[in-house]
Amino acid sequence: MTDSFKAELNDANDTVRGRELIAFRMGAQEFCVDIMSVREIRGWTKATALPKSPNFVRGVVNLRGSVLPIIDLAARLGFPAAEPTVRHVIIVTQIRSQTVGLLVDAVSDILTVTADQIQPTPDVASDMAKSFVQGVLAVEKRMISLISLDNVLPACEQDAA
């Protein structure tokens, strides 16, 4: 792993003490995000659709008096869109300056990892895949992709949402 890649993932303190990640499922695959970006995890609530929004924007829900945009993370990553059930959850995250809900199948784990456990995204992945996947973890016979939240809602789409 290159030094620049390690620097992107963790500061010096995280390398020693570890970094906590929340793992979740979408279909048969597992992904994770940094726990410091997560504000809460909520059960699925039907979203109110917004006209002319991108296909990955499910709509908005009321979060204690605030409007929370809901992103179908599977659709955003290029997988088939989710068909939400009562088992689905919304991971409420902070992406830059906006609070956004990510629709996923289920939260599966909380992981503590060090920088050397996170492998770079393989070179065979497309540039689009690399923009979403910050790295890959091999944990107990599972492959878990670390999602870069900054690219889930690009600046121009963040302003629109």
Secondary structure, 3 states (H helix, E strand, C coil): CCHHHHHHHCCHHHHHHCEEEEEEEECCEEEEEEHHHEEEEEECCCCECCCCCCCCEEEEEEECCEEEEEEEHHHHCCCCCCCCCCCCEEEEEEECCEEEEEEECEEEEEEEECHHHEECCCCCCCHHHHHHEEEEEEECCEEEEEECHHHCCCHHHHHHC
